[in-house]
Amino acid sequence: MTSTGPDGGRWTTSEVVRLSGVTSRTLRHYDAIGLVRPLGTAPSGQRVYGRAELLRLQQVLVLRELGVGLAGIARVLDARDDPAAQAARLREHHTWLLAERDRFDRLARTVASTVESLEGGTVMSVEHLYEGFDHRRYEPEARERWGDDAVDRSNRAWASMSAEERGAHRAEGLALSEALAAALRAGTPADDPAVCALVARHHAWVSLFWTPTAEAYRGLAATYTEDPRFAATYDAVAPGLAAYLRAAVDAHADAVAASGS
């Protein structure tokens, strides 16, 4: 803690990053859009946050987990509620989080059963393969980020696919992650032609649902490192894979732009 004030303390950006896990870039964005503004600036030049700002950031993160978009979060937090109304809202959030905990427990049991099935040579009932999954939870965030048209097209494309086609799409995603991880472990530069070929496959894999522009594709790759959920997914395959894929996408986009195609 940098210093003590009447409200219990002051924290710099670096301390808030350490405490919350939110990146400094995200904090700057939240400041720019008026979602979480700092109290002021420390002599070092870093932004300074008080306890009230840390509480507001906590509520932002909870609402993000609930799938609420940033504009919706601002409307919720800027409402002129009294402390009792704020507590009631947080109680609702708490109820949802408990439900999510139970869902993750079900998901963990599903994965454990799958492992036992594979190791024991038994066949797991298909009705039990997807217990605990909720593929709709990120849709509000996707609509905010990419727009309703893109999400609606994606939903229609997924709905039109057969079970075999969906399985093939998942398998291609896994194959791409493993191939990129192998290149990363081998020390292959992100702009190597072989890696660019993998990125072209990745672009085609994404384009099955949504064909991004060059800048949108860069933006998608940026989320692989900036969004902890994406980063954890890729880095579970190989440490550093999220950043490697982002660099490879950027290199691919640069090459395409240079070629004029």
C-alpha positions as CSV (number, residue, x, y, z in Angstrom):
1,M,0.0,0.0,0.0
2,T,1.4,3.4,-1.0
3,S,-0.1,5.5,1.8
4,T,-3.0,5.6,4.3
5,G,-5.9,7.9,3.9
6,P,-9.2,8.6,5.6
7,D,-11.0,5.9,3.6
8,G,-8.5,3.2,4.5
9,G,-5.8,3.4,1.8
10,R,-4.5,4.3,-1.6
11,W,-3.3,1.8,-4.2
12,T,-1.3,2.5,-7.4
13,T,-2.1,0.9,-10.8
14,S,0.6,-1.7,-10.3
15,E,-0.8,-2.7,-6.9
16,V,-4.3,-3.0,-8.3
17,V,-3.0,-5.2,-11.1
18,R,-1.4,-7.4,-8.5
19,L,-4.4,-7.6,-6.3
20,S,-7.1,-8.0,-9.0
21,G,-5.3,-9.7,-11.9
22,V,-6.7,-7.0,-14.2
23,T,-4.1,-5.7,-16.7
24,S,-3.0,-2.1,-16.6
25,R,-4.3,-1.7,-20.1
26,T,-7.8,-2.8,-19.0
27,L,-7.7,-0.3,-16.1
28,R,-6.8,2.5,-18.5
29,H,-9.7,1.4,-20.7
30,Y,-12.1,1.4,-17.8
31,D,-10.8,4.9,-16.9
32,A,-11.3,6.1,-20.5
33,I,-14.9,5.0,-20.7
34,G,-15.7,6.2,-17.2
35,L,-16.3,2.8,-15.7
36,V,-13.7,2.8,-13.0
37,R,-11.9,6.2,-12.6
38,P,-8.9,6.6,-10.3
39,L,-8.7,9.1,-7.5
40,G,-5.8,10.8,-9.0
41,T,-2.1,10.4,-9.8
42,A,0.8,9.4,-7.6
43,P,4.2,11.3,-7.7
44,S,5.5,8.4,-9.7
45,G,2.9,9.1,-12.4
46,Q,0.8,6.0,-11.7
47,R,-2.9,6.3,-11.2
48,V,-4.1,5.9,-7.6
49,Y,-7.2,4.1,-6.5
50,G,-9.0,4.2,-3.2
51,R,-11.1,1.6,-1.4
52,A,-14.3,2.7,-3.1
53,E,-12.7,2.3,-6.5
54,L,-11.5,-1.2,-5.6
55,L,-15.0,-2.1,-4.6
56,R,-16.4,-0.7,-7.9
57,L,-13.8,-2.7,-9.8
58,Q,-14.8,-5.9,-7.9
59,Q,-18.4,-5.3,-9.0
60,V,-17.3,-4.7,-12.6
61,L,-15.5,-8.0,-12.6
62,V,-18.4,-9.9,-11.0
63,L,-20.8,-8.4,-13.6
64,R,-18.4,-9.4,-16.4
65,E,-18.5,-13.0,-15.1
66,L,-22.3,-12.7,-15.2
67,G,-22.0,-12.0,-18.9
68,V,-23.1,-8.3,-18.7
69,G,-21.6,-6.0,-21.3
70,L,-19.6,-2.9,-20.3
71,A,-22.4,-0.5,-21.2
72,G,-24.8,-2.5,-19.1
73,I,-22.4,-2.6,-16.2
74,A,-22.1,1.2,-16.3
75,R,-25.9,1.5,-16.2
76,V,-26.0,-0.8,-13.2
77,L,-23.2,0.8,-11.2
78,D,-24.2,4.4,-11.9
79,A,-27.8,3.9,-10.7
80,R,-28.5,6.1,-7.6
81,D,-28.9,3.2,-5.3
82,D,-28.8,3.4,-1.5
83,P,-26.5,0.9,0.3
84,A,-29.4,-1.5,0.9
85,A,-30.2,-1.7,-2.8
86,Q,-26.5,-2.2,-3.6
87,A,-26.3,-5.0,-1.0
88,A,-29.4,-6.6,-2.5
89,R,-27.8,-6.5,-6.0
90,L,-24.6,-8.1,-4.7
91,R,-26.7,-10.8,-3.0
92,E,-28.2,-11.6,-6.4
93,H,-24.7,-11.8,-7.8
94,H,-23.7,-14.1,-4.9
95,T,-26.6,-16.4,-5.7
96,W,-25.5,-16.7,-9.3
97,L,-21.9,-17.4,-8.3
98,L,-23.0,-20.2,-6.1
99,A,-24.9,-21.6,-9.0
100,E,-21.8,-21.4,-11.2
101,R,-19.8,-23.1,-8.5
102,D,-22.3,-26.0,-8.7
103,R,-22.1,-26.0,-12.5
104,F,-18.3,-26.3,-12.4
105,D,-18.6,-29.1,-9.9
106,R,-20.8,-30.9,-12.4
107,L,-18.4,-30.1,-15.2
108,A,-15.5,-31.5,-13.1
109,R,-17.4,-34.7,-12.5
110,T,-18.1,-35.0,-16.3
111,V,-14.4,-34.7,-17.1
112,A,-13.5,-37.2,-14.4
113,S,-16.0,-39.6,-15.7
114,T,-14.6,-39.2,-19.2
115,V,-11.1,-39.9,-18.0
116,E,-12.3,-43.0,-16.2
117,S,-14.1,-44.1,-19.3
118,L,-11.1,-43.7,-21.5
119,E,-8.7,-45.3,-19.1
120,G,-11.0,-48.2,-18.3
121,G,-12.0,-48.9,-21.9
122,T,-15.7,-48.3,-21.3
123,V,-18.1,-46.3,-23.4
124,M,-19.5,-43.2,-21.7
125,S,-23.2,-42.4,-22.4
126,V,-23.4,-39.6,-24.9
127,E,-26.2,-38.0,-22.7
128,H,-23.5,-37.4,-20.1
129,L,-20.7,-36.1,-22.3
130,Y,-21.8,-32.4,-22.0
131,E,-23.1,-32.1,-18.5
132,G,-22.1,-28.9,-16.9
133,F,-21.5,-27.0,-20.1
134,D,-23.3,-23.7,-20.8
135,H,-22.4,-22.4,-24.2
136,R,-24.7,-19.4,-23.9
137,R,-23.0,-17.6,-21.0
138,Y,-20.6,-15.6,-23.2
139,E,-23.2,-14.6,-25.9
140,P,-23.9,-11.1,-24.4
141,E,-20.2,-10.4,-24.3
142,A,-19.8,-11.6,-27.9
143,R,-22.7,-9.4,-29.1
144,E,-21.1,-6.4,-27.5
145,R,-17.7,-7.1,-29.0
146,W,-18.6,-8.3,-32.5
147,G,-22.2,-7.2,-33.0
148,D,-25.6,-8.9,-33.3
149,D,-25.2,-9.8,-37.0
150,A,-21.9,-11.7,-36.5
151,V,-23.3,-13.6,-33.5
152,D,-26.6,-14.5,-35.2
153,R,-24.7,-15.8,-38.3
154,S,-22.4,-17.8,-36.0
155,N,-25.4,-19.3,-34.2
156,R,-27.2,-20.2,-37.4
157,A,-24.0,-21.8,-38.8
158,W,-23.5,-23.9,-35.7
159,A,-27.2,-24.9,-35.5
160,S,-27.0,-26.1,-39.2
161,M,-24.1,-28.4,-38.5
162,S,-24.5,-32.1,-37.9
163,A,-22.9,-33.7,-34.8
164,E,-20.1,-35.1,-37.0
165,E,-19.4,-31.6,-38.5
166,R,-19.3,-30.1,-35.0
167,G,-16.9,-32.8,-33.9
168,A,-14.7,-32.2,-36.9
169,H,-14.6,-28.5,-36.1
170,R,-13.6,-29.1,-32.5
171,A,-10.9,-31.6,-33.7
172,E,-9.5,-29.1,-36.2
173,G,-9.2,-26.5,-33.4
174,L,-7.4,-29.0,-31.2
175,A,-5.1,-30.0,-34.0
176,L,-4.2,-26.4,-34.7
177,S,-3.4,-25.7,-31.1
178,E,-1.2,-28.8,-30.9
179,A,0.6,-27.9,-34.2
180,L,1.2,-24.4,-33.0
181,A,2.4,-25.6,-29.6
182,A,4.9,-27.9,-31.4
183,A,6.2,-25.0,-33.4
184,L,6.5,-22.9,-30.2
185,R,8.4,-25.6,-28.4
186,A,10.7,-26.0,-31.4
187,G,11.5,-22.3,-31.3
188,T,10.0,-21.6,-34.7
189,P,9.6,-17.8,-35.2
190,A,6.0,-16.6,-35.3
191,D,6.5,-15.2,-38.8
192,D,7.9,-18.5,-40.2
193,P,6.1,-19.6,-43.4
194,A,5.1,-22.9,-41.7
195,V,3.5,-21.0,-38.8
196,C,1.8,-18.6,-41.3
197,A,0.3,-21.7,-43.0
198,L,-1.1,-22.8,-39.6
199,V,-2.5,-19.3,-39.1
200,A,-4.2,-19.5,-42.5
201,R,-5.8,-22.7,-41.3
202,H,-6.8,-20.9,-38.1
203,H,-8.4,-18.1,-40.1
204,A,-10.4,-20.6,-42.2
205,W,-11.4,-22.4,-38.9
206,V,-12.7,-19.1,-37.5
207,S,-14.3,-18.1,-40.8
208,L,-16.6,-21.1,-40.7
209,F,-18.8,-18.9,-38.5
210,W,-17.6,-15.4,-39.1
211,T,-15.2,-14.0,-41.7
212,P,-13.2,-11.2,-39.9
213,T,-11.5,-8.3,-41.6
214,A,-7.8,-8.0,-41.1
215,E,-8.2,-5.6,-38.1
216,A,-11.0,-7.7,-36.6
217,Y,-8.8,-10.8,-36.9
218,R,-6.0,-8.9,-35.1
219,G,-8.5,-7.9,-32.5
220,L,-9.6,-11.5,-32.0
221,A,-6.0,-12.6,-31.6
222,A,-5.5,-9.8,-29.0
223,T,-8.2,-11.3,-26.8
224,Y,-6.1,-14.5,-26.7
225,T,-3.7,-12.7,-24.4
226,E,-5.9,-10.0,-22.9
227,D,-8.8,-12.2,-21.8
228,P,-7.7,-14.6,-19.0
229,R,-10.2,-17.3,-20.2
230,F,-8.6,-17.4,-23.7
231,A,-5.1,-17.2,-22.3
232,A,-5.7,-20.0,-19.9
233,T,-7.2,-22.2,-22.6
234,Y,-4.2,-21.8,-25.0
235,D,-1.5,-21.8,-22.3
236,A,-2.9,-25.1,-21.0
237,V,-1.8,-26.6,-24.2
238,A,1.7,-25.0,-24.0
239,P,2.9,-22.2,-21.8
240,G,3.1,-19.0,-23.9
241,L,0.9,-20.3,-26.7
242,A,-1.6,-17.5,-26.4
243,A,1.0,-14.8,-27.0
244,Y,2.7,-16.9,-29.7
245,L,-0.6,-17.3,-31.6
246,R,-1.3,-13.6,-31.3
247,A,2.2,-12.8,-32.7
248,A,1.7,-15.3,-35.5
249,V,-1.7,-13.7,-36.4
250,D,-0.1,-10.3,-36.4
251,A,2.7,-11.5,-38.7
252,H,0.2,-13.2,-41.0
253,A,-1.9,-10.0,-41.2
254,D,1.2,-7.9,-42.0
255,A,2.2,-10.3,-44.8
256,V,-1.3,-10.2,-46.3
257,A,-1.3,-6.4,-46.1
258,A,2.2,-6.2,-47.7
259,S,1.1,-8.4,-50.6
260,G,-2.0,-6.3,-51.2
261,S,-4.3,-9.3,-51.1
